[in-house]
Amino acid sequence: MTGIRLRVIEAWHPAARKPLVLREGDRVEVGHRDTEWTSYRWCTGDDGTSGWVPLDYLVIDDYGIGTVTVDYSTAELDVEIDAVVSGYQSAGSWTWCVADDGSAGWVPNRALSVLK
């Protein structure tokens, strides 16, 4: 699968934390909504790891428990201005990117521009 080539126009340096890795069907405790990226909710997995998950990837019951609808990782990619990455999937104003060295993670769309 070939991604869309993207240039980084704004550096992104994510907070250092263990990513929440989820599989379709996993259940998570769903917490508060992000104030900047409002289509994300703070979720905690069975192992106690937490991270932001797009609402589009959750079915939330009346008790605040979410069932994950797709495989998902909260890993974010650290990128510098003018880096070129390949974008594969977008969710809630973020794109899953892979750098030429094979490292991968989410980058906010505002930090990316399609190469022409």
TIGU-897095 format. One record per atom (N, C-alpha, C): residue in three letters; x, y, z. Coordinates in steps of 0.05 Angstrom, whole numbers, plus 5000, padded with zeros to 4 digits. Layout:
<sites>
ALAXYZ
...
</sites>
This chain:
<sites>
MET501749775000
MET500050005000
MET501850255000
THR501250434982
THR502850684980
THR501250904992
GLY502551065009
GLY501251285022
GLY501551545005
ILE500151745014
ILE500452015002
ILE502852145014
ARG504552254996
ARG507052385006
ARG506252665017
LEU507252715042
LEU506552965056
LEU509053095066
ARG509153355065
ARG511353515076
ARG510453625103
VAL512153615123
VAL511653725149
VAL512054025148
ILE509954185155
ILE510154475154
ILE510154595182
GLU509754425202
GLU509854515230
GLU510954275246
ALA513154315260
ALA514354105276
ALA512253995296
TRP512453735302
TRP510653615321
TRP512353435340
HIS512253495366
HIS513853345385
HIS511853255407
PRO510953005405
PRO508952905423
PRO510152865451
ALA508352865471
ALA509152795498
ALA510052515499
ALA512052465515
ALA513152195518
ALA511352035537
ARG509951845525
ARG508251665541
ARG507851405525
LYS507351195540
LYS506750935527
LYS504150955511
PRO504250865485
PRO501750885470
PRO499750675479
LEU497250745477
LEU495050565481
LEU494550415455
VAL494850155456
VAL494549985432
VAL492049815436
LEU490149855417
LEU487549725420
LEU486949545395
ARG485349345400
ARG484549165378
ARG481449195376
GLU480449155352
GLU477549155348
GLU476248975368
GLY474149075382
GLY472748915402
GLY473648965430
ASP476049085434
ASP477049155461
ASP475049345474
ARG474949335500
ARG473249525515
ARG475049705531
VAL474249965532
VAL475750165546
VAL473950335563
GLU475050455584
GLU473650645600
GLU473950915585
VAL471651045580
VAL471651295564
VAL471451525583
GLY473251715580
GLY473351955598
GLY472552205583
HIS473952415589
HIS473252685580
HIS474052735550
ARG472752935539
ARG473153015511
ARG475553205511
ASP477153185490
ASP479453365486
ASP478353645480
THR479553855491
THR478654125486
THR479454235459
GLU481654145448
GLU482654245422
GLU481554065399
TRP481853805402
TRP480953615382
TRP478453475394
THR476153605390
THR473753525404
THR472553255394
SER473653145373
SER472652885364
SER474252655377
TYR475752715398
TYR477352515413
TYR476352505442
ARG476552255453
ARG475952215482
ARG478352075495
TRP478852145520
TRP480952025535
TRP480051745544
CYS481451535536
CYS480551265542
CYS482751115557
THR481950925574
THR483750765589
THR483250475584
GLY485350325576
GLY485050045570
GLY485249875595
ASP484949615591
ASP485049415614
ASP487649425629
ASP489849485615
ASP492449495628
ASP493149755642
GLY491249945642
GLY491650205655
GLY492850415637
THR493650345613
THR494750535594
THR492450715583
SER492950965581
SER490951155571
SER491951305547
GLY490051415531
GLY490651575508
GLY488151675495
TRP488551855475
TRP486351965460
TRP485451785438
VAL482751735436
VAL481651555416
VAL479351715402
PRO479351705375
PRO477251835360
PRO474451725367
LEU472551895370
LEU469751805375
LEU468751615353
ASP469751665328
ASP468951495306
ASP469751205309
TYR471651155327
TYR472650875331
TYR471450745356
LEU469450875368
LEU468250775393
LEU465250755391
VAL464150545404
VAL461350525410
VAL461150535440
ILE459950755451
ILE459950795480
ILE457250725492
ASP457250565513
ASP454750485526
ASP453950695547
ASP451650645560
ASP450650835580
ASP452350855605
TYR454250675608
TYR455950675632
TYR458750795627
GLY459250905603
GLY461751025597
GLY463950825589
ILE463050585581
ILE464850385570
ILE464650385540
GLY466950405527
GLY467050405498
GLY468050145486
THR466850055464
THR467849835449
THR469249945425
VAL471649855420
VAL473349955398
VAL472449815372
THR472049975351
THR470949865326
THR473149795306
VAL475649885310
VAL477849825292
VAL480449795308
ASP482349665297
ASP485049655310
ASP486049945311
TYR487250025333
TYR488050305336
TYR490350325356
SER492250505350
SER494450575369
SER494550875372
THR495050965396
THR495351255401
THR498151365396
ALA499851195385
ALA502651285379
ALA502651535362
GLU504351725369
GLU504651975353
GLU507451975343
LEU507852095319
LEU510352105306
LEU511652375311
ASP514152375320
ASP515752625324
ASP516852705297
VAL516152945288
VAL517153035261
VAL518153325263
GLU519953385245
GLU521153655242
GLU520053785217
ILE520154045216
ILE519454195192
ILE521054095168
ASP519754075145
ASP520853995120
ASP521353695117
ALA520853535138
ALA520953245135
ALA518753155115
VAL519252935102
VAL517252825084
VAL516452555094
VAL513752515097
VAL512652265107
VAL510552165088
SER509751915092
SER507451805077
SER505051785095
GLY502851895086
GLY500351885102
GLY498551665092
TYR497351515110
TYR495751285103
TYR492851295111
GLN492251425133
GLN489551425143
GLN489051675160
SER486751805157
SER486152035173
SER483851975192
ALA483952095216
ALA481852065236
ALA481852315253
GLY479652455255
GLY479352675273
GLY481552885271
SER482152975248
SER484153195243
SER487053095247
TRP487552845247
TRP490252725248
TRP490552525226
THR493152485218
THR493752285197
THR495852095207
TRP495451835202
TRP497451625209
TRP499651645188
CYS502051705197
CYS504251745179
CYS506551555184
VAL508051495163
VAL510351325165
VAL512751485153
ALA514851505169
ALA517251645160
ALA518951455143
ASP520851565128
ASP522551395111
ASP524151195127
ASP524651245153
ASP526151055169
ASP524350835181
GLY521750845174
GLY519850635184
GLY518350705209
SER519250915223
SER517750995247
SER514951095239
ALA512951055256
ALA510251115249
ALA508651225272
GLY506651385266
GLY504851495287
GLY503151705275
TRP501351815292
TRP499452025284
TRP500852295285
VAL500152465265
VAL501052745264
VAL498652915258
PRO498353145272
PRO496053315267
PRO496053415238
ASN493753425226
ASN493553515198
ASN494653795194
ARG494353965214
ARG495254245211
ARG498354255207
ALA499754045214
ALA502654035211
ALA503553915184
LEU501653845167
LEU502253705142
LEU501153855117
SER502553825095
SER501653925069
SER502253715048
VAL500453675030
VAL500853485008
VAL503053584990
LEU504953404984
LEU507053464965
LEU505953494937
LYS506753684922
LYS505753724895
LYS507853644875
</sites>
